[in-house]
């Protein structure tokens, strides 16, 4: 396991199922180490460089392959042997990759990310097998596989004149994310379901309470406005008591209380006070 952890990429399986990707990884890593020329036909690499390249190759081979090629000491020779052994896999991989490419459609995927991953996987296999896939091919594959309900949207993207597939896929990813956010916001609070502002409710309630208190003040007049003597008694808002101009009989000397209903905002439930509410009981 300690050996496997030091691998710079996956070792070549004895079945050759990962041969195409392994060859690419091996070539790239040899170049980064300055050993890429050791596997070129007619190279003049030093024996030391060839030995380093062989150590690198063997470190990334299945144990069975190490045994089979134990006597090979030249990296170019090993490279040719492996190609002869596994290069025929292109004949089986290529038809499958072409079939996947033909039937690949944007409309068949739930997200743009899933589609993007699939199209890169297929195009990479085609390239490994020798087929050329250009940005123009990727753009046309995407445009031509939009869902039928998005014909107008597809035409709008075409008119933008993208030259690179990466530019198109970036726009699609951004649009998808914005659409997802929009739907989340809508589901969190559907149309016309905005809550009534709490501060307005409190303010309205306080205003209503103040009005009620003002109106209720007249109901306490029985106690607050009881006076003895005097010719005139006025309430808080324009109501007054006038002495009776009739006979001086004590039974007829009651005062009359005049009110202006509009002083109370036209409320129907005003409590009107009688003269008896302001004087002690008369025998």
C-alpha positions in Angstrom: 0.0 0.0 0.0 2.9 2.4 0.7 4.1 1.8 -2.8 0.7 2.6 -4.3 0.5 5.8 -2.4 3.6 7.1 -4.1 2.2 6.6 -7.6 1.9 9.7 -9.7 -1.0 8.2 -11.6 -2.8 4.9 -11.8 -0.6 2.0 -12.8 -1.2 0.2 -16.1 -3.6 -2.7 -15.5 -2.6 -6.1 -17.0 -5.9 -6.2 -18.9 -5.0 -3.0 -20.6 -8.4 -1.4 -19.8 -6.8 1.9 -18.8 -4.1 1.7 -21.5 -5.2 4.8 -23.5 -5.2 7.1 -20.5 -2.1 5.5 -19.0 0.0 6.2 -22.1 -1.1 9.9 -22.0 -0.2 10.2 -18.3 3.1 8.5 -18.8 4.1 10.8 -21.7 3.2 13.9 -19.8 5.0 13.0 -16.7 8.2 12.0 -18.6 8.1 15.4 -20.2 7.9 17.2 -16.8 10.9 15.2 -15.7 12.9 16.1 -18.8 12.8 12.5 -20.0 10.3 12.8 -22.8 12.9 12.3 -25.5 13.8 8.8 -24.2 10.7 7.3 -25.9 11.1 9.1 -29.3 12.3 7.0 -32.2 16.1 7.6 -33.0 16.7 9.6 -29.8 20.2 10.1 -28.4 19.3 10.1 -24.7 22.0 9.2 -22.2 22.0 5.8 -20.5 21.3 7.6 -17.2 18.2 9.2 -18.6 17.0 5.9 -20.1 17.5 4.2 -16.8 15.5 6.9 -15.0 12.7 6.5 -17.6 12.7 2.8 -17.1 12.4 3.1 -13.3 9.5 5.5 -13.8 7.7 3.1 -16.2 8.2 0.0 -14.1 6.9 1.9 -11.0 3.6 2.4 -12.9 3.1 -1.1 -14.2 1.0 -4.0 -12.9 3.2 -6.5 -11.0 2.4 -9.1 -13.7 3.6 -6.7 -16.5 6.8 -6.0 -14.5 7.6 -9.7 -14.6 6.8 -10.1 -18.3 9.0 -7.2 -19.3 11.7 -7.8 -16.8 14.5 -8.0 -19.3 13.6 -4.8 -21.2 16.0 -2.0 -20.3 15.2 0.6 -23.0 12.1 2.8 -22.4 11.5 3.1 -26.2 11.4 -0.7 -26.6 9.0 -1.0 -23.6 6.8 1.7 -25.1 6.7 -0.2 -28.5 5.9 -3.5 -26.8 3.0 -2.1 -24.8 1.6 -0.4 -27.9 1.7 -3.6 -29.9 0.0 -5.4 -27.0 -2.8 -3.0 -26.2 -3.2 -0.6 -29.1 -5.8 -2.8 -30.7 -8.1 -1.6 -27.9 -8.7 1.5 -29.9 -10.7 -0.7 -32.3 -13.2 -1.5 -29.6 -13.2 1.8 -27.7 -13.5 4.0 -30.8 -16.9 2.6 -32.1 -18.4 2.8 -28.6 -17.2 6.4 -28.2 -18.6 7.4 -31.5 -21.9 5.8 -30.7 -22.0 7.8 -27.4 -21.2 11.0 -29.2 -23.9 10.5 -31.8 -26.6 9.9 -29.1 -25.4 12.6 -26.6 -28.1 15.2 -26.1 -28.2 18.2 -23.7 -31.9 17.6 -23.2 -31.3 14.2 -21.6 -29.5 15.6 -18.6 -31.0 17.2 -15.5 -28.2 19.8 -15.1 -25.7 21.5 -17.4 -22.8 20.2 -15.2 -23.8 16.6 -15.9 -24.0 17.2 -19.6 -20.6 19.0 -19.6 -19.0 16.1 -17.8 -20.4 13.6 -20.2 -19.4 15.5 -23.4 -15.8 15.9 -22.1 -15.6 12.2 -21.3 -16.7 11.1 -24.7 -14.6 13.7 -26.6 -11.5 12.7 -24.7 -12.0 9.0 -25.7 -12.4 10.0 -29.3 -9.2 12.1 -29.1 -7.3 9.2 -27.5 -8.4 7.0 -30.4 -7.2 9.5 -33.0 -10.5 11.3 -33.8 -10.3 15.1 -33.8 -13.0 17.0 -31.8 -12.9 20.8 -32.2 -14.7 23.6 -30.3 -17.0 23.9 -33.4 -18.0 20.3 -33.0 -18.7 20.8 -29.3 -20.8 24.0 -29.9 -22.8 22.4 -32.7 -23.5 19.3 -30.6 -24.8 21.4 -27.7 -26.9 23.8 -29.9 -28.5 21.0 -31.8 -29.6 19.0 -28.8 -31.5 21.7 -26.9 -35.0 20.6 -25.9 -37.7 21.4 -28.5 -39.4 23.8 -26.0 -36.2 25.9 -25.9 -35.9 26.6 -29.7 -36.0 30.4 -29.2 -33.4 30.2 -26.4 -31.2 28.1 -28.5 -31.4 30.6 -31.4 -30.5 33.4 -29.0 -27.4 31.6 -27.9 -26.4 30.9 -31.5 -26.7 34.6 -32.3 -24.1 35.4 -29.6 -21.5 34.0 -31.9 -19.5 31.9 -29.4 -16.1 30.7 -30.7 -15.2 28.5 -27.8 -17.3 25.8 -26.1 -16.1 26.9 -22.7 -17.7 30.3 -23.3 -21.1 28.8 -24.1 -21.0 26.3 -21.2 -20.2 29.2 -18.8 -23.2 31.1 -19.9 -25.4 28.0 -19.5 -24.1 27.3 -16.0 -24.7 30.9 -14.9 -28.2 30.9 -16.3 -28.9 27.5 -14.6 -27.7 28.8 -11.2 -29.8 32.0 -11.5 -32.9 30.0 -12.4 -32.3 27.6 -9.5 -32.1 30.6 -7.1 -35.2 32.2 -8.6 -37.2 29.0 -8.1 -36.0 28.6 -4.5 -37.1 32.2 -3.7 -40.5 31.6 -5.2 -41.1 28.3 -3.3 -40.0 30.0 -0.1 -42.7 32.6 -0.4 -45.2 32.2 -3.3 -46.6 35.2 -5.2 -48.9 37.6 -3.1 -48.0 35.9 0.2 -45.8 38.7 1.6 -46.3 39.1 5.4 -47.9 42.3 6.7 -45.1 44.5 8.1 -45.1 44.0 11.9 -44.1 47.6 12.6 -47.2 48.8 10.8 -49.5 46.5 12.8 -48.1 47.8 16.0 -48.3 51.5 14.9 -51.9 51.0 13.7 -52.9 49.3 17.0 -51.3 52.1 19.1 -53.2 54.7 17.1 -56.4 52.9 17.5 -55.8 52.6 21.3 -55.2 56.4 21.6 -58.5 57.1 19.8 -60.4 54.7 21.9 -59.0 56.3 25.1 -60.0 59.8 23.9 -63.5 58.6 23.1 -63.9 56.7 26.4 -63.0 59.8 28.4 -66.5 61.1 27.9 -67.9 58.0 29.6 -66.2 58.9 32.8 -68.0 62.2 33.0 -70.4 61.0 35.6 -67.6 61.2 38.2 -65.3 63.8 36.7 -67.8 66.4 35.7 -70.2 66.4 38.7 -70.3 69.9 40.2 -72.5 71.8 42.6 -73.6 75.3 41.8 -72.5 77.6 39.1 -74.2 78.7 36.0 -72.1 76.8 33.4 -70.4 73.5 33.2 -68.3 72.5 30.1 -66.9 69.2 29.1 -63.5 68.7 27.3 -64.8 69.4 23.7 -67.5 71.9 23.3 -70.3 70.3 25.4 -71.9 72.7 27.9 -74.6 72.9 30.5 -77.0 75.9 30.3 -79.2 76.8 33.3 -82.9 76.2 32.6 -84.9 79.4 31.8 -88.2 77.8 33.0 -89.9 77.9 36.3 -87.8 78.1 39.4 -89.3 75.0 40.8 -86.6 72.7 42.0 -88.0 69.9 40.0 -87.8 72.0 36.8 -84.3 73.5 37.3 -82.6 70.7 35.6 -79.8 71.7 33.1 -79.8 70.6 29.5 -76.6 69.1 28.1 -75.8 69.8 24.4 -73.3 67.7 22.4 -71.8 67.9 19.0 -71.6 64.4 17.6 -69.1 65.4 15.0 -66.6 66.2 17.8 -66.3 62.5 18.2 -65.6 61.6 14.7 -69.2 60.5 13.9 -69.0 57.4 16.1 -72.4 55.8 16.6 -71.7 54.5 20.0 -71.2 57.8 21.9 -72.4 57.8 25.5 -74.7 60.8 25.9 -75.0 62.1 29.4 -78.1 63.3 31.0 -78.3 66.3 33.3 -79.0 63.9 36.2 -75.5 62.5 35.7 -74.0 65.8 36.9 -76.2 66.5 40.0 -77.1 64.6 43.1 -80.4 62.8 43.2 -83.3 65.2 43.7 -86.0 64.3 46.2 
